[in-house]
Amino acid sequence: MKKKLGLVALTLVTASVLGACGGKSTKDEQQTLVISTFGLEEDKMQEDVFKPFEEKYNVDIVLETGTSSERYTKLQSNPNSTVDVIELSQANAASGVAEGIFEKIDGSKVPNMENLIDSAKELAADGSGPAYTLNSIGIVYNKEAAGMEIKEWNDLWDPKLKGKISIPDITSTFGPAMLYVASSNQNVDITTDKGEAAFKGITDLSPNVVKTYSKSSDLANMFQSGEIVAAVVGDFAVPIITQANADVAYVVPQSGTYANFNTININANSKNKDLAYKYIDWRLSQEIQEKTSVSLNEAPTNKEVVLDEETAKNKTYGEVAKRTNLVNPTFVNENLESWISQWNRILNK
């Protein structure tokens, strides 16, 4: 991988041609594939996902990285974007499908879609981009610093944690899931009142929240500095936090958790759709998901991938998957604008 494009500017990249001789055939030309993805564990992504794909298909991958909402908003506002493939959270992907921003996926061009777990197959049944991983939220905390044991979501409302916790911002992947947690704290199904009780829960929780975050990687520094003693976090980020902070532990409440599929979609305006389809199939393959389940802490969506007990730790897999509830992306998108305003009034003053 030779280039990376940040969120400030994404420029058109021209594919380089192997060899100095202009008479080379098209098959000898090195194509360029622009992939928009999350910025976590980029070195491991290069080693296990991107570099082997580049070598197999003679392609130069160019990256755009950032949060799901940042990258989706950028693509949404730029019909001439050079992004070919975009990896997004479920809610952002659902918005793109509804707005016609993405190519309707032809499953015959992605053989590994046949090997998806049932829930991932259902998600892609309407031509939406397939899911390459499933993740969920839990609580990571320092028991000694917290001065208490945290086992359940409602423990986060304990006055002992005043000014000591961090939660995902409403615009981040698991921000809406936090509203589901808060609504449950009020013993109300969030879909019955469009989040009214949830914001009562968030208001009650706000004295304990010292900061909301958009990037999970920021939590490692917050724990190290002692700024927080507990946080709600997606399981994909647990290794980043625990490796930097040996005193913290990750807990998934027995009462249940909330999940998100990360999906891959093709920009409807992509000029490299054949190569984009190859990348999607690559990301769904047993070979790659066996690697990324270890290196990136990604729970597999390919049913041929079987994890041992050690590898399954801190993933939405096995017993954790059984007590997982899905966040309805359509419901979220219908209410998100209002939720953002209410959230900011309470937590981001």
C-alpha positions in Angstrom: 0.0 0.0 0.0 1.6 3.2 -1.1 -0.8 6.0 -0.3 -3.3 7.1 2.3 -5.9 9.8 1.9 -7.3 11.5 5.0 -10.6 13.1 5.5 -9.4 16.5 4.5 -8.9 15.7 0.9 -9.4 12.7 -1.3 -7.8 13.2 -4.7 -8.1 11.2 -7.8 -5.4 8.6 -8.1 -4.2 7.4 -11.4 -3.2 3.7 -11.6 0.5 3.1 -12.3 1.5 1.0 -15.2 4.0 -1.8 -14.6 7.0 -1.7 -16.9 8.3 1.1 -19.0 7.0 -0.2 -22.3 3.8 1.4 -23.4 2.9 -1.7 -25.4 1.9 -3.7 -22.3 -1.5 -5.2 -22.3 -4.3 -4.1 -20.0 -3.8 -7.1 -17.7 -0.3 -5.9 -16.9 -1.6 -2.5 -15.6 -1.8 -2.0 -11.9 -5.2 -0.8 -10.9 -6.0 1.5 -8.0 -8.8 0.7 -5.5 -9.8 3.4 -3.1 -11.2 2.0 0.1 -12.9 4.1 2.8 -12.5 2.3 6.2 -12.1 2.7 9.9 -8.8 3.9 11.2 -8.2 1.2 13.9 -5.2 -1.1 13.8 -4.1 0.1 10.4 -0.8 -1.8 10.5 -2.6 -5.1 11.1 -5.1 -4.3 8.4 -2.3 -3.8 6.0 -0.6 -7.0 6.9 -3.6 -9.3 7.0 -6.1 -7.7 4.5 -4.7 -5.1 2.2 -1.2 -6.2 1.3 -2.2 -9.8 0.4 -5.1 -8.5 -1.8 -2.7 -6.0 -3.5 -0.3 -8.9 -4.3 -3.0 -11.3 -5.5 -4.8 -8.9 -7.8 -1.9 -6.5 -8.8 -3.7 -3.5 -7.3 -2.6 -0.4 -5.4 -4.9 0.3 -2.5 -5.5 3.9 -1.4 -7.1 4.4 2.0 -9.5 7.0 3.4 -9.9 6.6 7.1 -12.1 8.1 9.8 -15.2 7.4 11.8 -18.2 5.8 10.0 -20.3 8.9 10.2 -17.6 11.3 9.0 -16.8 9.2 6.0 -20.4 8.5 5.1 -21.3 12.2 5.3 -18.3 13.0 3.0 -19.4 10.4 0.4 -23.0 11.6 0.7 -22.1 15.2 -0.1 -19.7 14.4 -3.0 -21.2 12.5 -5.9 -17.9 12.7 -7.7 -16.0 10.9 -4.9 -13.3 8.5 -6.0 -14.0 6.1 -3.2 -14.8 2.6 -4.7 -15.5 0.6 -1.5 -16.7 1.8 1.9 -16.8 0.0 5.2 -19.5 1.4 7.5 -21.6 0.8 10.6 -25.0 -0.6 10.0 -27.0 2.6 10.5 -24.8 4.6 8.0 -25.0 1.8 5.5 -28.8 1.7 5.8 -28.9 5.4 5.0 -26.7 5.0 1.9 -28.9 2.2 0.6 -32.1 4.3 1.2 -30.6 7.2 -0.7 -29.3 5.1 -3.6 -25.7 6.0 -3.0 -24.5 2.4 -3.2 -24.5 -0.2 -5.9 -27.1 -3.0 -5.4 -24.9 -6.0 -4.7 -25.1 -8.9 -7.1 -24.6 -11.9 -4.9 -23.4 -14.0 -7.8 -20.3 -11.9 -7.9 -19.6 -12.6 -4.3 -19.4 -16.4 -3.8 -18.5 -16.1 -0.1 -21.9 -14.5 0.6 -23.3 -18.1 0.5 -21.2 -18.8 3.6 -22.6 -16.0 5.7 -24.4 -16.6 9.0 -28.1 -16.4 8.7 -28.5 -12.9 10.3 -25.9 -11.5 7.9 -27.6 -13.1 4.9 -30.9 -11.5 5.9 -29.2 -8.1 6.1 -27.9 -8.4 2.6 -31.1 -10.0 1.1 -32.3 -6.8 -0.5 -29.0 -6.1 -2.2 -27.4 -4.2 0.6 -23.7 -4.6 1.1 -22.8 -7.7 3.2 -21.6 -7.7 6.8 -18.0 -8.7 7.4 -18.1 -8.5 11.2 -20.5 -8.3 14.1 -19.7 -6.3 17.2 -21.4 -5.2 20.3 -20.9 -3.0 23.4 -19.8 -3.7 26.9 -18.2 -2.0 29.8 -14.5 -1.6 30.3 -13.4 -0.5 33.7 -10.7 -0.3 36.4 -12.2 -2.0 39.5 -9.7 -0.6 41.9 -10.0 3.0 40.6 -13.8 2.8 40.4 -14.0 1.5 44.0 -16.8 -0.8 43.0 -17.6 -3.8 40.9 -19.5 -3.1 37.7 -21.6 -6.0 36.3 -24.6 -4.5 34.7 -25.6 -1.4 32.7 -27.5 0.1 35.6 -24.3 0.2 37.6 -23.1 3.1 35.4 -25.7 5.3 37.1 -24.2 4.7 40.6 -23.3 8.1 42.2 -19.8 6.7 43.1 -19.0 7.1 39.4 -19.7 10.9 39.3 -17.4 12.5 36.7 -15.6 9.2 36.0 -17.1 7.6 32.9 -17.1 8.0 29.2 -19.7 7.0 26.7 -19.8 6.9 22.9 -21.0 10.1 21.2 -24.5 9.9 19.6 -23.0 10.2 16.1 -20.5 7.4 16.6 -21.2 3.7 15.8 -22.6 2.9 19.2 -24.1 6.2 20.2 -27.6 5.1 19.4 -27.0 1.8 21.3 -26.3 4.0 24.3 -29.8 5.4 24.0 -31.1 1.8 24.0 -29.2 1.2 27.3 -30.6 4.4 28.8 -34.1 3.5 27.8 -33.7 0.1 29.4 -32.5 1.8 32.5 -36.0 3.5 32.6 -37.7 0.2 31.9 -39.1 1.5 28.5 -38.8 0.0 25.1 -37.2 2.8 23.1 -39.3 2.1 20.0 -42.5 2.9 21.9 -41.7 6.6 22.7 -39.0 7.5 20.1 -36.4 7.9 22.8 -38.2 10.1 25.3 -37.4 7.9 28.3 -33.9 7.3 27.0 -33.1 10.9 27.3 -34.5 10.9 30.9 -31.9 8.2 31.5 -29.1 10.1 29.8 -30.0 13.2 31.9 -29.8 11.1 35.0 -26.5 9.6 33.8 -24.9 13.0 32.8 -23.3 13.8 36.2 -21.2 10.6 35.8 -20.1 11.4 32.2 -16.9 13.4 32.1 -16.6 13.1 28.4 -18.2 11.5 25.3 -15.9 10.1 22.6 -16.0 9.5 18.9 -12.9 7.4 18.5 -12.5 4.3 20.7 -8.7 4.6 20.5 -8.9 7.8 22.6 -10.1 5.8 25.6 -6.7 4.2 26.2 -5.2 7.6 26.9 -8.2 8.6 29.1 -7.7 5.5 31.2 -4.0 6.0 31.4 -4.3 9.6 32.6 -6.9 8.6 35.2 -9.5 10.9 33.5 -12.0 8.0 33.6 -12.4 4.7 35.4 -15.1 3.2 33.2 -16.4 3.4 29.7 -19.0 1.9 27.3 -17.1 0.6 24.3 -17.5 -1.6 21.3 -15.7 -5.0 21.7 -13.6 -4.3 18.6 -11.6 -1.7 20.6 -11.1 -3.8 23.8 -7.6 -5.0 22.8 -6.4 -1.5 22.2 -7.5 -0.4 25.6 -6.5 -3.5 27.7 -3.1 -3.7 26.1 -2.3 -0.2 27.2 -4.0 -0.5 30.6 -3.4 -3.8 32.3 -5.6 -2.9 35.2 -8.8 -2.7 33.2 -11.3 -5.5 32.5 -14.1 -5.9 30.0 -17.6 -6.9 31.0 -20.6 -7.8 28.9 -23.7 -7.6 31.1 -25.7 -10.7 31.6 -28.9 -8.8 31.0 -27.9 -8.4 27.3 -26.0 -6.2 24.9 -26.6 -4.3 21.6 -24.9 -5.2 18.4 -23.9 -3.6 15.1 -22.9 -5.2 11.8 -20.1 -3.5 9.9 -20.8 -3.8 6.2 -19.1 -3.2 2.9 -20.7 -1.3 0.1 -19.7 -0.2 -3.4 -20.1 3.4 -4.4 -22.7 3.5 -7.2 -20.3 5.8 -9.2 -17.2 3.6 -8.8 -15.3 3.0 -12.0 -13.7 -0.1 -10.5 -16.8 -2.2 -9.6 -15.3 -5.6 -10.7 -12.3 -5.1 -8.5 -14.6 -3.8 -5.7 -16.6 -7.1 -5.9 -13.3 -9.0 -5.6 -12.4 -7.1 -2.5 -15.8 -7.7 -0.9 -15.5 -11.5 -1.5 -11.9 -11.3 -0.1 -13.2 -9.6 3.1 -15.8 -12.3 3.5 -13.6 -15.3 2.9 -12.8 -17.9 5.5 -9.1 -17.3 5.1 -9.2 -13.6 5.8 -11.8 -13.8 8.6 -9.7 -16.4 10.4 -6.9 -13.9 10.4 -8.9 -10.8 11.3 -10.7 -12.6 14.2 -7.3 -12.7 15.8 -5.5 -9.6 14.7 -8.4 -7.2 14.6 -10.7 -8.7 17.2 -13.5 -9.0 14.5 -16.2 -11.6 15.1 -16.6 -13.6 11.9 -19.7 -13.5 9.7 -18.5 -16.4 7.6 -20.0 -19.5 9.2 -17.1 -21.7 8.1 -14.9 -19.8 10.7 -14.8 -21.5 14.1 -13.1 -19.8 17.0 -11.4 -21.5 19.9 -12.2 -20.3 23.4 -9.2 -17.9 23.6 -9.9 -16.3 20.2 -13.6 -15.9 21.0 -12.9 -13.7 24.1 -14.2 -10.2 23.9 -16.1 -10.9 20.7 -19.8 -11.0 19.7 -19.6 -14.8 19.4 -21.0 -17.8 21.1 -22.7 -17.0 24.4 -22.3 -13.3 24.0 -24.0 -13.4 20.6 -26.9 -15.3 22.1 -27.7 -12.5 24.4 -27.3 -9.8 21.8 -30.0 -7.4 20.7 -29.9 -5.6 17.3 -30.3 -1.9 17.1 -32.9 -1.1 14.4 -31.0 1.1 11.9 -34.2 2.3 10.2 -35.7 3.5 13.5 -32.4 5.1 14.4 -32.1 7.0 11.1 -35.7 8.3 11.4 -35.0 9.8 14.8 -31.3 10.6 14.7 -31.5 14.3 13.8 -33.8 15.0 16.8 -31.6 12.8 19.0 -28.4 14.6 18.2 -30.0 17.9 19.2 -31.2 16.5 22.5 -28.0 14.8 23.2 -25.9 17.9 22.6 -28.1 19.9 24.9 -27.5 17.4 27.7 -24.0 16.2 27.3 -22.1 18.5 24.9 -22.9 21.9 26.3 
